[in-house]
């Protein structure tokens, strides 16, 4: 009797145990769900904060540029919404300064920068990635080491060099120092290293010279990386301010970034609203270009790091 | 078409790392030769040296009558098919196949004609305008072969071309490659680690191990009379059964060995260069072991460990008491009665037993 009694006790206690453990596991599942939700919310909050942080200067400039009444420009957060919206300031950008001339200068300079950077990076990266020669790693390390130097270090030697070449106050003077960049060489080297050796061997057996292998096989296969490099280069060339402002003195040759700053700011500045409208117009072409090519940009980076 | 002659070819990567240790080989015009061996044995390196993709450290390579050591890959008159297909992803199939001709400055009409002819042979005409990414593995492999055919080379080189294909496709392509060789009658050198491919495709097989040729011969010759333990163990699936034994009698045209537990086995080999008491290795192929009558006193008692039914054949893995190695038997497919734990008696027919000395070299068959 007592044995069966104790057995019942054991049974009931084990049933209780299992109920408790079920409850515990349910609690654990709930808390895990809550944790996951919290983590997700945190991630989104972080991303949204970052998006606001990066977008707010542009949104502010856009709102101020669109406000025909500039009285709220300095009121936070009221200035983020246009007051009496209109395109008056945008129209004035074209009359107050030679905006189209600057736009043309920027376009020409960016175009040649992109072409030259791509050609030089490809030509420099191929031997570093694919040919065997003594000192290869040393050269690559030396190129990468230039990334550590602040760009200001280059200003005086470059200025003196260009002076001797007679390139001061010219388009070429403003862009040539940017042609050979460690970043481009690094990016293309990574891209070329991803290409299977068999593909190069196949081209070699097919009778391609090294240059034919490079231009007919390596370059087309690395198109995404080249697209990414082009976009990076465009953004840098378009926004380049310091160097063109030092080299170019003739107003007609100035790129947008320098022209807008020279004409619309300083002691004789007409209006903050006008500057903001000009800034928006300056950024717009890059944004449009980026919108159309971002697919390549992202896949190019994929290829570059995989 | 051309012969290929290798004279004392060596390959060092650094002073101490030698991957090919002096290879001599004559490949006849129009012959299909298969290099086979385990991974890292140097067979692919050998092929890449013939292709001109690796430098030859020492020795002479003749393609036809021309010393080709320093001739550029594209000028050797070879075409190569790679394991990874190595198709140019940005070109269509037709462009891939015609690329070499285009680089050589061949007129467009001729390129088109030769591409179409090759596509016809390989039945890929409907794929000519596609890019490689829109093709299946088998189609890609055909294109890779087509690219080689278009060049009308003197020698075809294949570097494990079928190892990325699934089993059934591999079988199909194997048959087609064999047919292609019959049609084109061009010299072909084929590298594989798959001994079935080697056995089925080759006019002659070259077995490599550790940078040295182990044996050269026709597939059946190699299968029947392997010159050493490595070749014996490498060719054949399932592998040859190899058992350690001791030589106890050398007779005219036969040898008598003793396995552990006093089991004696006879082999029809000329063991006159061995002497009684030598350690030897006995080899017998799975299909040659016979199941003996249970009353046969001379047969060896054994126990079944595992049975595999493959439909056409039955593989029985058996254990002889006192012997560590598991022995494999290949039996006809209708022998389905055997099961795990059964006691059987087996016999090693004298004429099928091979014998290898302590260095692993085979004793010659006496018959």
Interface residues (C-beta under 8 A of the other chain):
Chain A: X196 X198 X199 X201 X202 X203 X204 X205 X206 X207 X208 X212 X216 X217 X220 X221 X223
Chain B: X48 X51 X52 X53 X73 X74 X75 X78 X79 X80 X82 X83 X84 X85 X86 X87 X88 X89 X90 X99 X100 X103 X104 X147 X151
